[in-house]
Amino acid sequence: MIQDGEIFATINQKDGMVSFNEDPEQYKTCQMTEYIDTAIRRIMALSKKLTTVDEQISCDHSYLSKVGRERSRFEIDDFDTVPQKFTNM
């Protein structure tokens, strides 16, 4: 990971201690700005896709009925309505 530039560290060969260093990249170059911009655009596109899929699944009656049958039902006794810290006073 150190050789690949994924992390910035040095290993003391005598005692095997690892020292972590600051990332030398200053994030000031046009190339880095373009890289960050591209990464943000990819993340935004992925987020949009996930939102669309979530909305589709949320409205799919066959999926919801299947999930509803498979999920165990909860009783009101399954939930602790008063936090533990207030019951031992």
C-alpha positions as CSV (number, residue, x, y, z in Angstrom):
1,M,0.0,0.0,0.0
2,I,2.9,2.3,0.7
3,Q,4.6,1.5,-2.6
4,D,1.3,2.0,-4.5
5,G,0.8,5.4,-3.0
6,E,-2.4,4.4,-1.3
7,I,-1.1,5.5,2.1
8,F,1.9,7.6,3.0
9,A,4.1,6.0,5.6
10,T,7.6,4.9,6.4
11,I,8.7,1.7,8.1
12,N,11.7,1.8,10.4
13,Q,13.6,-1.3,9.4
14,K,15.3,-1.6,12.8
15,D,12.3,-2.0,15.0
16,G,9.5,-2.4,12.4
17,M,7.7,0.8,13.6
18,V,5.4,2.4,11.1
19,S,5.2,6.2,10.9
20,F,2.3,7.7,9.0
21,N,3.0,10.8,7.0
22,E,0.8,13.6,5.5
23,D,-0.3,13.3,2.0
24,P,2.1,15.3,-0.1
25,E,-0.6,16.2,-2.7
26,Q,-1.6,19.8,-2.2
27,Y,-4.8,19.4,-4.4
28,K,-4.0,22.6,-6.2
29,T,-3.3,21.4,-9.7
30,C,-5.8,21.4,-12.6
31,Q,-5.4,17.7,-13.0
32,M,-6.4,17.1,-9.3
33,T,-9.3,19.4,-9.6
34,E,-10.5,17.6,-12.7
35,Y,-10.0,14.2,-10.9
36,I,-12.1,15.3,-7.9
37,D,-14.8,16.8,-10.2
38,T,-15.0,13.6,-12.1
39,A,-15.3,11.6,-8.9
40,I,-18.0,13.8,-7.6
41,R,-20.0,13.5,-10.8
42,R,-19.7,9.7,-10.7
43,I,-20.9,9.7,-7.1
44,M,-23.8,12.0,-7.9
45,A,-24.8,9.8,-10.9
46,L,-24.7,6.7,-8.7
47,S,-26.7,8.4,-6.0
48,K,-29.4,9.3,-8.6
49,K,-29.5,5.7,-9.8
50,L,-29.8,4.4,-6.3
51,T,-32.6,6.9,-5.6
52,T,-34.5,5.8,-8.7
53,V,-34.1,2.1,-7.8
54,D,-35.2,2.8,-4.3
55,E,-38.3,4.6,-5.5
56,Q,-39.1,1.8,-7.9
57,I,-38.8,-0.9,-5.2
58,S,-40.8,1.2,-2.7
59,C,-43.7,1.2,-5.1
60,D,-43.5,-2.4,-6.4
61,H,-46.5,-4.2,-4.9
62,S,-45.2,-7.7,-5.6
63,Y,-41.8,-6.9,-3.8
64,L,-43.5,-5.2,-0.9
65,S,-46.0,-8.1,-0.4
66,K,-43.1,-10.7,-0.6
67,V,-41.0,-8.7,1.9
68,G,-44.0,-8.3,4.2
69,R,-44.6,-12.0,4.3
70,E,-40.9,-12.9,5.0
71,R,-40.3,-10.3,7.7
72,S,-41.3,-11.3,11.2
73,R,-44.0,-9.2,12.7
74,F,-43.3,-7.2,15.8
75,E,-45.5,-7.1,18.9
76,I,-45.7,-3.9,21.0
77,D,-43.9,-5.8,23.8
78,D,-40.8,-6.1,21.5
79,F,-40.1,-2.5,22.0
80,D,-38.8,-0.9,25.2
81,T,-40.8,2.3,25.5
82,V,-38.9,3.6,28.5
83,P,-35.1,3.8,28.3
84,Q,-33.2,1.6,30.8
85,K,-31.5,4.5,32.5
86,F,-34.9,5.8,33.7
87,T,-36.3,2.5,35.0
88,N,-33.7,2.0,37.8
89,M,-34.2,5.2,39.7
